[in-house]
C-alpha cells in the first residue's frame, strides 16, 4: 500500500511539473513577438533603426519606400543617401546647441 501511494504521488508530481512546463511554452510563444517592443534598447530591445512590424501602416510605407529605392538607379540612390546624411548632420548639429 505504501509503495503504491508513493508511486502515485511521484507520478502526480511529474504530471504537475510537465503541465507547468508546457504552460510556460505557450505563454512565451504568445508574448515574445510583442514584448520586445517594450524593452529599452539599452536592455536588448529593438534598435532605433529596426524596420516596423508587418501588418502596420508604417510597414506598408516602409516597403513602398524600399521598393522605390530598389528600382532607382544606383547613382541616383547614392546621391539621395548623401543628401540625407548631409541633412541629418545639419539638423543634429543644431539640436545639440
N, CA, C and O atoms as a Tinker XYZ file with bonds, in Angstrom:
   388  protein
     1  N      0.821000   -1.190000    0.000000    73     2
     2  CA     0.000000    0.000000    0.000000    64     1     3
     3  C      0.871000    1.262000    0.000000    63     2     4     5
     4  O      0.625000    2.203000   -0.754000    81     3
     5  N      1.897000    1.259000    0.867000    73     3     6
     6  CA     2.762000    2.430000    0.973000    64     5     7
     7  C      3.518000    2.660000   -0.340000    63     6     8     9
     8  O      3.709000    3.804000   -0.752000    81     7
     9  N      3.946000    1.585000   -0.992000    73     7    10
    10  CA     4.690000    1.701000   -2.243000    64     9    11
    11  C      3.789000    2.237000   -3.361000    63    10    12    13
    12  O      4.234000    3.024000   -4.196000    81    11
    13  N      2.540000    1.813000   -3.374000    73    11    14
    14  CA     1.614000    2.273000   -4.398000    64    13    15
    15  C      1.316000    3.768000   -4.227000    63    14    16    17
    16  O      1.260000    4.506000   -5.211000    81    15
    17  N      1.127000    4.208000   -2.989000    73    15    18
    18  CA     0.884000    5.632000   -2.707000    64    17    19
    19  C      2.086000    6.473000   -3.142000    63    18    20    21
    20  O      1.929000    7.552000   -3.712000    81    19
    21  N      3.267000    5.968000   -2.868000    73    19    22
    22  CA     4.483000    6.707000   -3.236000    64    21    23
    23  C      4.621000    6.830000   -4.756000    63    22    24    25
    24  O      4.965000    7.901000   -5.255000    81    23
    25  N      4.361000    5.771000   -5.482000    73    23    26
    26  CA     4.477000    5.823000   -6.941000    64    25    27
    27  C      3.395000    6.726000   -7.537000    63    26    28    29
    28  O      3.648000    7.420000   -8.522000    81    27
    29  N      2.206000    6.725000   -6.959000    73    27    30
    30  CA     1.158000    7.623000   -7.444000    64    29    31
    31  C      1.507000    9.083000   -7.163000    63    30    32    33
    32  O      1.262000    9.949000   -8.002000    81    31
    33  N      2.071000    9.358000   -6.005000    73    31    34
    34  CA     2.439000   10.737000   -5.687000    64    33    35
    35  C      3.588000   11.215000   -6.595000    63    34    36    37
    36  O      3.602000   12.373000   -7.010000    81    35
    37  N      4.528000   10.348000   -6.896000    73    35    38
    38  CA     5.613000   10.699000   -7.810000    64    37    39
    39  C      5.048000   10.975000   -9.204000    63    38    40    41
    40  O      5.453000   11.935000   -9.859000    81    39
    41  N      4.126000   10.147000   -9.654000    73    39    42
    42  CA     3.510000   10.346000  -10.970000    64    41    43
    43  C      2.727000   11.662000  -11.001000    63    42    44    45
    44  O      2.741000   12.369000  -12.009000    81    43
    45  N      2.051000   11.986000   -9.908000    73    43    46
    46  CA     1.292000   13.241000   -9.841000    64    45    47
    47  C      2.227000   14.444000   -9.888000    63    46    48    49
    48  O      1.928000   15.427000  -10.565000    81    47
    49  N      3.351000   14.383000   -9.182000    73    47    50
    50  CA     4.319000   15.484000   -9.188000    64    49    51
    51  C      4.921000   15.649000  -10.580000    63    50    52    53
    52  O      5.068000   16.775000  -11.055000    81    51
    53  N      5.266000   14.570000  -11.228000    73    51    54
    54  CA     5.829000   14.632000  -12.580000    64    53    55
    55  C      4.802000   15.224000  -13.552000    63    54    56    57
    56  O      5.156000   16.044000  -14.399000    81    55
    57  N      3.544000   14.818000  -13.437000    73    55    58
    58  CA     2.497000   15.353000  -14.312000    64    57    59
    59  C      2.294000   16.847000  -14.073000    63    58    60    61
    60  O      2.096000   17.607000  -15.022000    81    59
    61  N      2.342000   17.266000  -12.821000    73    59    62
    62  CA     2.198000   18.680000  -12.493000    64    61    63
    63  C      3.347000   19.494000  -13.064000    63    62    64    65
    64  O      3.125000   20.557000  -13.644000    81    63
    65  N      4.562000   19.011000  -12.907000    73    63    66
    66  CA     5.725000   19.716000  -13.452000    64    65    67
    67  C      5.674000   19.782000  -14.976000    63    66    68    69
    68  O      6.010000   20.809000  -15.566000    81    67
    69  N      5.263000   18.707000  -15.603000    73    67    70
    70  CA     5.177000   18.678000  -17.066000    64    69    71
    71  C      4.119000   19.666000  -17.568000    63    70    72    73
    72  O      4.333000   20.348000  -18.570000    81    71
    73  N      2.990000   19.743000  -16.881000    73    71    74
    74  CA     1.954000   20.683000  -17.320000    64    73    75
    75  C      2.400000   22.123000  -17.107000    63    74    76    77
    76  O      2.073000   22.987000  -17.920000    81    75
    77  N      3.138000   22.406000  -16.038000    73    75    78
    78  CA     3.661000   23.755000  -15.824000    64    77    79
    79  C      4.661000   24.130000  -16.903000    63    78    80    81
    80  O      4.661000   25.260000  -17.389000    81    79
    81  N      5.500000   23.201000  -17.271000    73    79    82
    82  CA     6.497000   23.459000  -18.308000    64    81    83
    83  C      5.818000   23.702000  -19.654000    63    82    84    85
    84  O      6.230000   24.593000  -20.396000    81    83
    85  N      4.802000   22.939000  -19.973000    73    83    86
    86  CA     4.066000   23.133000  -21.228000    64    85    87
    87  C      3.351000   24.477000  -21.226000    63    86    88    89
    88  O      3.277000   25.133000  -22.265000    81    87
    89  N      2.832000   24.893000  -20.095000    73    87    90
    90  CA     2.153000   26.186000  -19.988000    64    89    91
    91  C      3.112000   27.331000  -20.228000    63    90    92    93
    92  O      2.735000   28.319000  -20.857000    81    91
    93  N      4.330000   27.232000  -19.752000    73    91    94
    94  CA     5.319000   28.291000  -19.970000    64    93    95
    95  C      5.634000   28.444000  -21.456000    63    94    96    97
    96  O      5.835000   29.557000  -21.940000    81    95
    97  N      5.674000   27.345000  -22.163000    73    95    98
    98  CA     5.980000   27.407000  -23.591000    64    97    99
    99  C      4.918000   28.148000  -24.378000    63    98   100   101
   100  O      5.254000   28.908000  -25.285000    81    99
   101  N      3.651000   27.952000  -24.062000    73    99   102
   102  CA     2.597000   28.638000  -24.801000    64   101   103
   103  C      2.529000   30.109000  -24.429000    63   102   104   105
   104  O      2.240000   30.944000  -25.286000    81   103
   105  N      2.787000   30.446000  -23.176000    73   103   106
   106  CA     2.788000   31.851000  -22.779000    64   105   107
   107  C      3.921000   32.580000  -23.486000    63   106   108   109
   108  O      3.712000   33.671000  -24.016000    81   107
   109  N      5.100000   32.005000  -23.503000    73   107   110
   110  CA     6.235000   32.649000  -24.155000    64   109   111
   111  C      6.024000   32.801000  -25.648000    63   110   112   113
   112  O      6.454000   33.788000  -26.244000    81   111
   113  N      5.363000   31.829000  -26.253000    73   111   114
   114  CA     5.105000   31.891000  -27.693000    64   113   115
   115  C      4.213000   33.076000  -28.028000    63   114   116   117
   116  O      4.406000   33.715000  -29.062000    81   115
   117  N      3.246000   33.382000  -27.179000    73   115   118
   118  CA     2.318000   34.474000  -27.451000    64   117   119
   119  C      2.888000   35.832000  -27.055000    63   118   120   121
   120  O      2.551000   36.838000  -27.678000    81   119
   121  N      3.727000   35.884000  -26.051000    73   119   122
   122  CA     4.248000   37.154000  -25.571000    64   121   123
   123  C      5.509000   37.614000  -26.292000    63   122   124   125
   124  O      5.712000   38.815000  -26.474000    81   123
   125  N      6.339000   36.698000  -26.697000    73   123   126
   126  CA     7.653000   37.072000  -27.223000    64   125   127
   127  C      7.621000   37.982000  -28.451000    63   126   128   129
   128  O      8.479000   38.859000  -28.541000    81   127
   129  N      6.694000   37.839000  -29.401000    73   127   130
   130  CA     6.737000   38.752000  -30.549000    64   129   131
   131  C      6.489000   40.211000  -30.180000    63   130   132   133
   132  O      7.022000   41.101000  -30.842000    81   131
   133  N      5.702000   40.481000  -29.151000    73   131   134
   134  CA     5.371000   41.870000  -28.837000    64   133   135
   135  C      6.133000   42.424000  -27.646000    63   134   136   137
   136  O      6.221000   43.643000  -27.495000    81   135
   137  N      6.678000   41.582000  -26.808000    73   135   138
   138  CA     7.351000   42.078000  -25.605000    64   137   139
   139  C      8.621000   42.842000  -25.956000    63   138   140   141
   140  O      9.028000   43.725000  -25.201000    81   139
   141  N      9.250000   42.530000  -27.066000    73   139   142
   142  CA    10.462000   43.232000  -27.485000    64   141   143
   143  C     10.225000   44.696000  -27.804000    63   142   144   145
   144  O     11.156000   45.499000  -27.754000    81   143
   145  N      8.985000   45.055000  -28.135000    73   143   146
   146  CA     8.667000   46.443000  -28.424000    64   145   147
   147  C      8.756000   47.321000  -27.176000    63   146   148   149
   148  O      8.945000   48.532000  -27.284000    81   147
   149  N      8.623000   46.726000  -26.011000    73   147   150
   150  CA     8.569000   47.494000  -24.770000    64   149   151
   151  C      9.870000   47.457000  -23.971000    63   150   152   153
   152  O      9.992000   48.140000  -22.955000    81   151
   153  N     10.833000   46.670000  -24.419000    73   151   154
   154  CA    12.125000   46.601000  -23.732000    64   153   155
   155  C     13.009000   47.714000  -24.280000    63   154   156   157
   156  O     13.126000   47.852000  -25.497000    81   155
   157  N     13.634000   48.512000  -23.415000    73   155   158
   158  CA    14.503000   49.588000  -23.908000    64   157   159
   159  C     15.683000   49.036000  -24.707000    63   158   160   161
   160  O     16.106000   47.896000  -24.515000    81   159
   161  N     16.202000   49.867000  -25.603000    73   159   162
   162  CA    17.305000   49.426000  -26.464000    64   161   163
   163  C     18.525000   49.054000  -25.633000    63   162   164   165
   164  O     19.217000   48.091000  -25.965000    81   163
   165  N     18.808000   49.790000  -24.564000    73   163   166
   166  CA    19.984000   49.512000  -23.748000    64   165   167
   167  C     19.878000   48.160000  -23.038000    63   166   168   169
   168  O     20.891000   47.598000  -22.620000    81   167
   169  N     18.658000   47.639000  -22.901000    73   167   170
   170  CA    18.459000   46.353000  -22.232000    64   169   171
   171  C     18.305000   45.208000  -23.230000    63   170   172   173
   172  O     17.943000   44.098000  -22.842000    81   171
   173  N     18.575000   45.465000  -24.507000    73   171   174
   174  CA    18.494000   44.395000  -25.502000    64   173   175
   175  C     17.238000   44.441000  -26.340000    63   174   176   177
   176  O     16.950000   43.475000  -27.047000    81   175
   177  N     16.473000   45.524000  -26.295000    73   175   178
   178  CA    15.265000   45.662000  -27.103000    64   177   179
   179  C     15.602000   45.974000  -28.555000    63   178   180   181
   180  O     16.753000   45.873000  -28.980000    81   179
   181  N     14.582000   46.350000  -29.298000    73   179   182
   182  CA    14.776000   46.654000  -30.714000    64   181   183
   183  C     15.656000   47.883000  -30.894000    63   182   184   185
   184  O     15.503000   48.853000  -30.151000    81   183
   185  N     16.576000   47.874000  -31.860000    73   183   186
   186  CA    17.386000   49.066000  -32.124000    64   185   187
   187  C     16.539000   50.170000  -32.746000    63   186   188   189
   188  O     15.447000   49.919000  -33.257000    81   187
   189  N     17.051000   51.378000  -32.695000    73   187   190
   190  CA    16.308000   52.540000  -33.194000    64   189   191
   191  C     16.037000   52.435000  -34.696000    63   190   192   193
   192  O     15.015000   52.937000  -35.164000    81   191
   193  N     16.915000   51.803000  -35.453000    73   191   194
   194  CA    16.744000   51.721000  -36.907000    64   193   195
   195  C     16.068000   50.424000  -37.362000    63   194   196   197
   196  O     16.164000   50.068000  -38.536000    81   195
   197  N     15.395000   49.721000  -36.468000    73   195   198
   198  CA    14.700000   48.484000  -36.830000    64   197   199
   199  C     13.488000   48.813000  -37.701000    63   198   200   201
   200  O     12.800000   49.800000  -37.439000    81   199
   201  N     13.213000   48.016000  -38.724000    73   199   202
   202  CA    12.040000   48.282000  -39.558000    64   201   203
   203  C     10.755000   48.035000  -38.770000    63   202   204   205
   204  O     10.765000   47.292000  -37.788000    81   203
   205  N      9.649000   48.653000  -39.193000    73   203   206
   206  CA     8.381000   48.450000  -38.487000    64   205   207
   207  C      7.877000   47.018000  -38.633000    63   206   208   209
   208  O      8.301000   46.282000  -39.524000    81   207
   209  N      6.981000   46.645000  -37.756000    73   207   210
   210  CA     6.406000   45.290000  -37.768000    64   209   211
   211  C      5.454000   45.107000  -38.940000    63   210   212   213
   212  O      4.731000   46.038000  -39.295000    81   211
   213  N      5.439000   43.906000  -39.556000    73   211   214
   214  CA     4.478000   43.632000  -40.628000    64   213   215
   215  C      3.037000   43.763000  -40.118000    63   214   216   217
   216  O      2.729000   43.429000  -38.975000    81   215
   217  N      2.174000   44.259000  -40.999000    73   215   218
   218  CA     0.775000   44.407000  -40.652000    64   217   219
   219  C      0.419000   45.794000  -40.138000    63   218   220   221
   220  O     -0.753000   46.067000  -39.880000    81   219
   221  N      1.397000   46.673000  -39.984000    73   219   222
   222  CA     1.128000   48.036000  -39.530000    64   221   223
   223  C      1.172000   48.986000  -40.730000    63   222   224   225
   224  O      1.797000   48.666000  -41.741000    81   223
   225  N      0.520000   50.145000  -40.635000    73   223   226
   226  CA     0.587000   51.111000  -41.739000    64   225   227
   227  C      2.016000   51.589000  -42.008000    63   226   228   229
   228  O      2.377000   51.853000  -43.155000    81   227
   229  N      2.829000   51.699000  -40.956000    73   227   230
   230  CA     4.215000   52.114000  -41.134000    64   229   231
   231  C      4.990000   51.094000  -41.965000    63   230   232   233
   232  O      5.878000   51.456000  -42.737000    81   231
   233  N      4.647000   49.820000  -41.802000    73   231   234
   234  CA     5.323000   48.760000  -42.560000    64   233   235
   235  C      5.033000   48.894000  -44.051000    63   234   236   237
   236  O      5.925000   48.734000  -44.884000    81   235
   237  N      3.776000   49.189000  -44.376000    73   235   238
   238  CA     3.414000   49.344000  -45.793000    64   237   239
   239  C      4.182000   50.505000  -46.420000    63   238   240   241
   240  O      4.688000   50.384000  -47.536000    81   239
   241  N      4.269000   51.625000  -45.710000    73   239   242
   242  CA     5.013000   52.782000  -46.218000    64   241   243
   243  C      6.500000   52.449000  -46.340000    63   242   244   245
   244  O      7.151000   52.844000  -47.308000    81   243
   245  N      7.030000   51.726000  -45.363000    73   243   246
   246  CA     8.440000   51.319000  -45.387000    64   245   247
   247  C      8.730000   50.446000  -46.618000    63   246   248   249
   248  O      9.735000   50.644000  -47.300000    81   247
   249  N      7.855000   49.491000  -46.892000    73   247   250
   250  CA     8.068000   48.588000  -48.034000    64   249   251
   251  C      7.957000   49.337000  -49.362000    63   250   252   253
   252  O      8.701000   49.046000  -50.299000    81   251
   253  N      7.034000   50.300000  -49.453000    73   251   254
   254  CA     6.917000   51.081000  -50.685000    64   253   255
   255  C      8.182000   51.913000  -50.913000    63   254   256   257
   256  O      8.676000   51.997000  -52.037000    81   255
   257  N      8.700000   52.524000  -49.855000    73   255   258
   258  CA     9.926000   53.318000  -49.969000    64   257   259
   259  C     11.117000   52.423000  -50.334000    63   258   260   261
   260  O     11.976000   52.814000  -51.124000    81   259
   261  N     11.157000   51.243000  -49.763000    73   259   262
   262  CA    12.233000   50.295000  -50.058000    64   261   263
   263  C     12.194000   49.861000  -51.526000    63   262   264   265
   264  O     13.228000   49.770000  -52.189000    81   263
   265  N     10.981000   49.596000  -52.017000    73   263   266
   266  CA    10.844000   49.200000  -53.419000    64   265   267
   267  C     11.214000   50.356000  -54.341000    63   266   268   269
   268  O     11.834000   50.145000  -55.383000    81   267
   269  N     10.830000   51.594000  -53.958000    73   267   270
   270  CA    11.171000   52.765000  -54.774000    64   269   271
   271  C     12.685000   52.913000  -54.880000    63   270   272   273
   272  O     13.210000   53.187000  -55.959000    81   271
   273  N     13.380000   52.735000  -53.772000    73   271   274
   274  CA    14.837000   52.842000  -53.795000    64   273   275
   275  C     15.470000   51.705000  -54.581000    63   274   276   277
   276  O     16.489000   51.894000  -55.246000    81   275
   277  N     14.866000   50.524000  -54.505000    73   275   278
   278  CA    15.396000   49.368000  -55.213000    64   277   279
   279  C     15.295000   49.557000  -56.727000    63   278   280   281
   280  O     16.173000   49.121000  -57.472000    81   279
   281  N     14.222000   50.208000  -57.175000    73   279   282
   282  CA    14.025000   50.421000  -58.607000    64   281   283
   283  C     14.830000   51.608000  -59.133000    63   282   284   285
   284  O     14.971000   51.766000  -60.345000    81   283
   285  N     15.352000   52.431000  -58.250000    73   283   286
   286  CA    16.129000   53.622000  -58.625000    64   285   287
   287  C     17.535000   53.210000  -59.086000    63   286   288   289
   288  O     18.109000   52.266000  -58.543000    81   287
   289  N     18.090000   53.910000  -60.081000    73   287   290
   290  CA    19.475000   53.622000  -60.490000    64   289   291
   291  C     20.442000   53.858000  -59.326000    63   290   292   293
   292  O     20.198000   54.705000  -58.466000    81   291
   293  N     21.527000   53.111000  -59.310000    73   291   294
   294  CA    22.477000   53.154000  -58.198000    64   293   295
   295  C     23.068000   54.545000  -58.005000    63   294   296   297
   296  O     23.240000   54.984000  -56.867000    81   295
   297  N     23.376000   55.234000  -59.068000    73   295   298
   298  CA    23.975000   56.570000  -58.950000    64   297   299
   299  C     23.007000   57.544000  -58.281000    63   298   300   301
   300  O     23.405000   58.332000  -57.423000    81   299
   301  N     21.745000   57.485000  -58.675000    73   299   302
   302  CA    20.737000   58.360000  -58.061000    64   301   303
   303  C     20.522000   57.999000  -56.592000    63   302   304   305
   304  O     20.320000   58.876000  -55.752000    81   303
   305  N     20.567000   56.707000  -56.294000    73   303   306
   306  CA    20.386000   56.241000  -54.918000    64   305   307
   307  C     21.510000   56.766000  -54.022000    63   306   308   309
   308  O     21.263000   57.206000  -52.899000    81   307
   309  N     22.745000   56.715000  -54.527000    73   307   310
   310  CA    23.884000   57.208000  -53.750000    64   309   311
   311  C     23.776000   58.712000  -53.505000    63   310   312   313
   312  O     24.079000   59.189000  -52.412000    81   311
   313  N     23.340000   59.463000  -54.532000    73   311   314
   314  CA    23.167000   60.906000  -54.365000    64   313   315
   315  C     22.110000   61.199000  -53.300000    63   314   316   317
   316  O     22.291000   62.092000  -52.472000    81   315
   317  N     21.021000   60.454000  -53.322000    73   315   318
   318  CA    19.947000   60.657000  -52.343000    64   317   319
   319  C     20.428000   60.330000  -50.929000    63   318   320   321
   320  O     20.119000   61.057000  -49.985000    81   319
   321  N     21.176000   59.251000  -50.781000    73   319   322
   322  CA    21.702000   58.872000  -49.466000    64   321   323
   323  C     22.667000   59.922000  -48.937000    63   322   324   325
   324  O     22.655000   60.232000  -47.746000    81   323
   325  N     23.513000   60.476000  -49.821000    73   323   326
   326  CA    24.440000   61.529000  -49.409000    64   325   327
   327  C     23.676000   62.779000  -48.973000    63   326   328   329
   328  O     24.038000   63.421000  -47.986000    81   327
   329  N     22.626000   63.118000  -49.707000    73   327   330
   330  CA    21.820000   64.290000  -49.349000    64   329   331
   331  C     21.136000   64.072000  -48.000000    63   330   332   333
   332  O     21.051000   65.002000  -47.198000    81   331
   333  N     20.648000   62.853000  -47.738000    73   331   334
   334  CA    20.000000   62.558000  -46.458000    64   333   335
   335  C     21.011000   62.612000  -45.317000    63   334   336   337
   336  O     20.697000   63.116000  -44.239000    81   335
   337  N     22.201000   62.107000  -45.538000    73   335   338
   338  CA    23.232000   62.154000  -44.494000    64   337   339
   339  C     23.626000   63.594000  -44.195000    63   338   340   341
   340  O     23.836000   63.957000  -43.038000    81   339
   341  N     23.724000   64.415000  -45.237000    73   339   342
   342  CA    24.046000   65.823000  -45.046000    64   341   343
   343  C     22.954000   66.544000  -44.283000    63   342   344   345
   344  O     23.243000   67.364000  -43.411000    81   343
   345  N     21.704000   66.248000  -44.600000    73   343   346
   346  CA    20.574000   66.874000  -43.906000    64   345   347
   347  C     20.507000   66.407000  -42.455000    63   346   348   349
   348  O     20.184000   67.196000  -41.567000    81   347
   349  N     20.808000   65.143000  -42.206000    73   347   350
   350  CA    20.796000   64.620000  -40.838000    64   349   351
   351  C     21.891000   65.273000  -40.011000    63   350   352   353
   352  O     21.672000   65.595000  -38.843000    81   351
   353  N     23.062000   65.473000  -40.595000    73   351   354
   354  CA    24.169000   66.115000  -39.884000    64   353   355
   355  C     23.863000   67.558000  -39.553000    63   354   356   357
   356  O     24.229000   68.042000  -38.482000    81   355
   357  N     23.195000   68.253000  -40.464000    73   355   358
   358  CA    22.865000   69.657000  -40.252000    64   357   359
   359  C     21.807000   69.799000  -39.158000    63   358   360   361
   360  O     21.913000   70.688000  -38.314000    81   359
   361  N     20.802000   68.945000  -39.162000    73   359   362
   362  CA    19.752000   69.053000  -38.152000    64   361   363
   363  C     20.231000   68.574000  -36.788000    63   362   364   365
   364  O     19.840000   69.138000  -35.766000    81   363
   365  N     21.064000   67.552000  -36.757000    73   363   366
   366  CA    21.534000   67.060000  -35.467000    64   365   367
   367  C     22.530000   68.039000  -34.836000    63   366   368   369
   368  O     22.618000   68.131000  -33.612000    81   367
   369  N     23.278000   68.768000  -35.667000    73   367   370
   370  CA    24.201000   69.763000  -35.142000    64   369   371
   371  C     23.457000   70.906000  -34.488000    63   370   372   373
   372  O     23.909000   71.442000  -33.476000    81   371
   373  N     22.319000   71.289000  -35.053000    73   371   374
   374  CA    21.518000   72.362000  -34.475000    64   373   375
   375  C     20.822000   71.904000  -33.202000    63   374   376   377
   376  O     20.614000   72.708000  -32.293000    81   375
   377  N     20.460000   70.637000  -33.121000    73   375   378
   378  CA    19.742000   70.131000  -31.958000    64   377   379
   379  C     20.644000   70.068000  -30.731000    63   378   380   381
   380  O     20.151000   70.147000  -29.606000    81   379
   381  N     21.946000   69.928000  -30.923000    73   379   382
   382  CA    22.875000   69.818000  -29.795000    64   381   383
   383  C     23.055000   71.162000  -29.112000    63   382   384   385
   384  O     23.250000   71.220000  -27.898000    81   383
   385  N     22.992000   72.233000  -29.871000    73   383   386
   386  CA    23.230000   73.572000  -29.321000    64   385   387
   387  C     22.246000   73.959000  -28.312000    63   386   388
   388  O     22.324000   75.059000  -27.765000    81   387
